Amino acid sequence: MAVTFHFHLKKRPNKKGEYPIYLRITANRKHKYLTTGLSVHDKHWNPTQERIRKSHQNYAVLNRKLEIMLDEARAIQIESSHGSEDSIDRIVSELRIKDKPDFFKIANDLKLHFMAEGRLTQSKNITNVLNKLEDYEGKSNLELSKVDVTYLEGFESYLKTEFQNKPNTINHNFKVIKTVLKTAYKMGLIDSNPVYNFDGAKKSRSAKKVSLNIEQINQIKNLEFTKYSFDWYVQQAFLFSFYSGGIRFGDLCCLTWDNIIDEKLVYTMNKNEKSFSMKLTENQWNILLSMNDTSKYIFPFLNESNDYSDPIILRRAIGSRNAQVNGKKSTGNETGLKKIALLAGIDENISFHVSRHSFAQYAIDNDIPLPKLMVALKHSDLATTQNYIKTLDEDAVNSTMEDLFG
């Protein structure tokens, strides 16, 4: 006789007023019950489909857990003898072993989800943390029940002593851990989230960001290099970033002439895939008109004959070129921006990102309102722009640029 599987609600609610969901396994008219670890209010349960209704805010995630459990039960049943009481005993026994929520499994599921969405940085961050956790545990599995405040404190100490990680790196790692635990809590796999009582993994005080004043920007602008030489392109790219609200190097690399539309610079940011548009000012036009308009990329840091459709390959190429643009500071052999700073008489260890800091400081010095500055910097919120008000529209960006550069 075949083994059948059905989900149903327990008759009595728990302390939250929710009804636990059980898997009923039947063979030869004998039943075995196994908790799924999930519970919902009866209004969210569809008894006909044996699934959680869409009215529940996490219905998709919870239904996926039910489907995974059902698939595992059927797989075990196929491997065992069909229709016997021994068969359902084995199914229950093996499912109980598999049913222990595992940190690595949830994290890897999140990793796959991020990869599918093209969020490669988040995916890579999860891999880095799991590698450290595996080193800490000596294995690639970790029961969620083990992860409490004491465990988190121990892992933080391990990152400090064994990996020699700095506070900001540890804080970055714990953001991943918090995301995984938050997901587990939403899935109903843990009753409480231990991070709420964990007071560690603090960021260190931010070091003062290097920024250049307008006189120093003009000193860079006044340097003379052979047109189309590497130093000239680095100079022009740095200035263009400054005049464009601190456009990031990764975005600047990918700019093509197709990004110039109706006297505007229109592009999609690599960091968050958000579209952005700004009216070009005279300073930007002067740089653009000096570029070689027969090449694919406005700033030829990427090889136009290469295929960058794979985001991993693109990211690696950008990283390599960014290092070259930032340059080396070895005395007498300075390159890139280190050489430009030296020639301009600027005693600062500048990188390409300094153009962004310099723009922000220049805007603040010229009393540009922070809400406008937030939009000009392409921030998605005000956490990085002094925690101020909400985003404005494209007109705010255009007027900001016109206010600054005319």
N, C-alpha and C positions, 0 to 999 in steps of 0.2 A: 504494500500500500504506500502511496506517495506521502511525503512529508509536506505539510502546508505551513505557511507563515502568514501571520496577520498582526498588524499593530492595533492596539486599542488603549483607551484611557482606563487608569485605575479608578475604582468607584469612589474612593475617598480623596478629597483634595489635601494638599500639604499645607504647611503653615502660611505659605504665600497665597493660598486660595487657588493654586494651580493643580491640575491633575497629571500625575506622572504617566508617561507613555511607556507601555510594555510591548515587547515582541512575544507573541504567543506561538509556540512551535507545537504542531500536532502530528501524531502518527499513531495509527491503530486506536483512535479515539482517546488517546492519552495526551495530556497537555503539559507543556513546560513553559514557564514564564521567565522572561529575562528583561530587566530594566534597561531602557535605552539611555538613562541618565538625563532625559529631557522631560520637561513638564510645561503645560500651557493651560490657559483658561479654556473651559469647554467651548466657549464661543469661537475660539480660534481653531477648533478641531473639526475636520470633515470626516465623519465616520464611514461614509461611502467610499471615498478615495483613500482613506486611511493616511491622510497627510494633513499638515498644518495649513490653514487657510492663508490667503494673501493678506488678510487683515492684520496678521502678526508682523511686526516690523522686521523680524529676522527669519521670516518663513523660508526663504530660499536656502540659507545656510543650514537651518535645522532640518529641512526636508532632505537636503543633500546628505546629512549625517544618517538619517533613517535609511536612505537608499544604499549608502555604503555598508551599513550594518546588515541590510537584507542581502546584498550581493555576497558579503562574506559568509553569511549563514548558508546560502545556497551553494557556494563553492565547497564549504566543509561537508555539506550534505551529499554532494556528488561524489566526494572522495570516500565517504563512509558507506556502510551497508544501508540499503534503501528500506525505509518504512519500519524500522525496528525501534524499540525503546532505547537500545544501546546507541542507535544512531542519533536520536535527539539529545541524549545525555552528552554525547561527544560534541555535538554542535554547541550546546550550552556551555560546556567546559571550555572549549577553544575560544568561543566568543568572549567569555569572561576574561580570558588572558589578553585577547586583542583589544578589549574594550577600555583598558586602562589608558586614559588620555596621555599622549606623549608630546612633549614640547617640540622635539625635532620634527615630528610629523606635521604639526600645525604650522611650524615655521617654514617647512619645505612646501606645504600647500600654498602659503602666502607668497613664497618665492616664485612658484609657478604662475600664480595669479598676476604678480607684478610683471613677470616676463611676458605674459600674454598681452598685457596692456602697454608693453614697451617701456616700462619703468625700470630701466636697467640698473640705475644707481641704487634704488631700493633693494632690488634683487641681489646685487653684489654685496650690499651692507649685511643682508641676512646671511649670506655665505660666510662672510668674515666672522660674524658672531658665532655661527654654528661651529666653525673651525676652532675657535677659542673654547667654546663649551665642550667640544669633543676632547680637546686637550685636557680640560679641567676634569671631566668625568672619566676619561679613559675609554669611552664608548660613544656611539652615536645615537643614544636614546636617553631620555630623561623623563621620568614620570612627573606629570604636572603636580601631583600631590607633594613632591619633594621641594617644589619651588615656593619657599616662604621667605620671610624677611631675613632669617638667619642664613639661608642659602644665598640670597642676593648679596648680603654683606660679605660672605665668604668668597663669592665669585669676584666681587669688586676688589677685594684684597689680593686675589690671585692675579688679576689684570695689572695691578700696581707692581707686584713683586716679580712675577714670572715673565710677564710681557713688557714690563717697564713702561706701561701706557701712562700718558699724561692725563690729567683730569678731563680735558675736553674730549679726548679719544674715548675715555671710559664713559663719559656722558653720552657720546654718540652711540656707543655700543648698547647702552642701556635703553636708548630710545627704541631700538629694535626689540629688545626683550619686553619692553612695555607694550609695544604694538602686538606682539604675539600673545601676551597675557590678556590684553584687552579683547583680542579676538576670541580667545578661549572662554573668557567670561561671557561674552555675547552669545557664544554657542552653548552656554549652560554647562560647560565642562568643569568649571570651578565655581564654588559658591561665593568666593570673595577674591578680590584682586590684591595680592600681597604688595604691589607697588604703592598702594595708597598709604601704607604704614612704613614704607622704606624711605629713609631720609638721606641716602647716600648718592653717589655718582653725580656730584655737583660740578658744574662748569667752573673753571677758574675765571678770575677777573679778566675781561677782554683787554688785550694789549692795545695801546693807542694806534689807530690806523694811520698809516702814512698817507698824507695828501699834499699836493703841491698847490701853491697859490697861483694867481693868474700871471704874476711876473715870471714865475718859474716855468709855467706853461709856455709863455711867450719866448723864454730863453730856448726852450726845445724847438719851438716853431721857427726861430731865427737861425738855427743851425743849417748849414748848407752841405748836402750830400749829393753824390752823383745820382741823377734821376734813374729810377728803376733798379738801383742797387738794393741789397738786402737792408742796409741801414736806413735808406730812404723810405722803404716800405714800412719798416718798424716805426719810424718817426711819424709817417702819415697815418698809420693805423692807430697809434696811440692818441694822436690829436683828433682823429675822426671819432674815436670812442668818447673822448672828453666832450666834444661838441654834440654828440648824439646821446647825451644823458648817461654815459658810462656803459655803453653796450659791451656785453661780455665777449671775451676773445672767441669762445666757441661759436657764438652767433655771428661775429664779424667774419670769421673764417668762411662761413657758409654763404655769405652774401654774394649774390650774382646780380647782373644787370637787370634781371627780371624782377628784382626786389625794389627797383625804382619805378614807381607807378604814379602818374599824375603829380609829379613834383613832391612825392612823398616817399619815405623809406618804409616799406611794408615787409614784415618778416615774421616767422614763427620762432619763438625762443626754444632752444634745445632743452633748457632746464625743466620747463613745465609745459611745453608744447602749446603755449598761449600765443595768439596772434597779436601783433603790435604794429602800430602805424604812427608816424610822425611827419609833420611838414618839414621839409629840408630848409635849413637856413643857409645864409651866404657862406659861412665858414665850411659847412659840409659840402656845398656845391663846389667851392674852390678846390677841395681835395678830390672830389669825384671827377671833376673835369681834367685833373692832372693825371688820372689813372689811365692805363692801357685798356681802352674799351673793346679791344678785339679778343681779350681773354675771357674765359668763362666766369671766373671769380673776380670780384672787384679788387680784393686784396689777395694776391696769388700765393697764399701760404699753403693751400692744398693743391695737389697734383690733379689738374683737370682731366687727365686721361685715366685716373683711377676710379674704381667703382666703390662709392661710399654708401651704398644702399643698406649694408649691414651696419647698424648703429654702433656695434662694438668696434668695428674697424674704423669708423668715423671718429669715435671717441679717442681711440689710441692715436690716430693721426693728429687730432687737435692737441692732445696732450704733449706729443712730441714737438710740434711746432710752437706751442706755447712756451715750452722750456727754452727753445732756441731764441724766441722773441724776448723773453725775460733776460736771457744772457747769463754770462759768467762774470764773476767779479775778481778773478785772479789778477793781481797787480801787474800792469803792463800788458795784459792780454784780455782786457775787458771786451765783452761782446754784447750785442743786442741793446736792451734798455740800460744795462749797466754802463756800457760805453757812452750812450747818449747822455746819461746823467752826468758822467764825468766831463764830457765835452761842454755841457751846458753849465758846469760849475755848481751842480746840485749835489749836496752831500747827504743824499738819502738813498737807501737801498730799495729802488723802485722796481716794481713789476708791472705787468699790463693792467692788473686790477687797480693799481693806484690811479689810473685815469678815472675810474668809477668813483673812488673816494674823493678825488680832487673835484669832480663835477658836483658831488653832493655838498662838499664844503663851500664851494664857490656859490652854489645856489643859496645855501643858508646865510652866507655872508651878504648876499644881495637881497635878503628878506623874502625869498620865495616861500610861500606858505607850505608847510609840511604836507598837507593833502595833495598839492600839486606835485611836490617833490616825489612823493610816493609813486605817483603815476609815471612820472618821468623816469624813475629808476626801475620801472617795470616790476615792482613788488606786488605780490598777490595780497598782502595785508600790511599792516603798519608795524608788525613786530620788529622788522628790520629798519623801519623808518621812524624811530622814536616813539612807537606805540601811539600814533595819533588817529585821525578820523578815517572815514571810508574812502574808497577809490573814486576818482572822478573820470570824466570821459576824455576822448581824444582831444577835444578842444582845449582841455586844461594842459595837456602835454604841449600842444602847438604854441599856446600863449606863453608857457614856461620857457620854451626854447627862444621864442621871439623876444621875451623880456630880457633874457640873458645875452643872446648873440645877435639880435636884431634881424 
